Amino acid sequence: MKKKYRIKEILHSGRRGIRNEPCTDEKYDDIRGRIGWVDIDEIKQFERYRIDLVSDDKFDWWTISEVFELGVNRNTGDIQIETANSIYMLEALDNGEED
């Protein structure tokens, strides 16, 4: 089931920068803070994943590189997606689900 998440942070995975330091590449500026639909059941290890962005003037979606690991906070519903290049920290939002 798709749920809304805010892209809270994008961090280095350690392969291209110091692990857990913020990614400063300008390409991330336009998606940091954006809201997108994510279905954690559709995220597969070693495959790319597309986040469908909500109300974005510049992008309709953002594709993340191959997923290495997915973590879910049971208390908050927040998720962490580690990819080949970055770590995406997504904040769960309570305002809507899509089947």
N, C-alpha and C positions, 0 to 999 in steps of 0.2 A: 504494500500500500504506500502510495506517495504521500509524503508529509513535507511541510514547509520548514526550511532551515535558513538561518542567516549565516553567510560566510564570514565568520568572526575573525579568523586569523589564517594566514598562510605562512608556514615556517619552512626553513631548510630541513631536509631529511638527513643531511650530513654528507651527501654525495657531491653537492656543488657549493656548499657553504657550511658554516658551523651549525651543527644540529640544534634545532629549537630556536634559532635566531630568526627574526622576521625576514621574509623574502622582500627585497627592496627593488626588484626588477619592475620597471614601469608597467609591464603587461598585466601585473596583478592589481594595479591601482583601480582599474575599472570594475573589478568584481569584488574586491574587499568590501564587506558591509552589505552586499546585495543579498536578496532573498531568492531562493530557488527551491524547486521541487526535487526531492530525493526519495528513492525507494531502496532502502537498505537491503531488501531481499534480492534486488537486481544487481547489486555490486558484487562482482566476481574477481577473485584473486587472479592477477596477471593479465587482466583485461582493462581497457580504458573504460571510463564511465562519463556519461553526459549529464550534467546538471542543467535542468530547464529553468532559466532565470525568469523572474516575475517583474514586469514593468521596467524593463531595462531599455534605454534608448539606443545603446550601442550594441548589445549582444542579446540574442534570444536564448542562447545556451553557452555553456562553458564545458569543454571536454578536458577531463583530467587524465594524466598519463597512467600507465599500468599500475593497478592497485596492488600493493604488497600486503597491507594489513588494514583491518577495519575494527575500530573500538567503539563501543556504545556505553555511555554512562547510564546505568540502570535508574538512578535517582532523577536525573534531569532530562534524559533522552538525547542529550548532546552527543554528537559523533565526531570521531577523529578518523580521517582517511589518510593513510600513508601511501604515497605513490612512489614511482621511480625517482621523481624529482623533488617532491614537496610533501609537507604534512598539512592537510586542510582541517581546520577546527571549525565545526559547524554547530551553531546553537539551535536547539529545537525550539520551534514556535508553536504556541497552542492554538493558533488561529486557522485551523483547517486541515482537512485530509482529502485526498482524492483517490478513488478506487482505480 
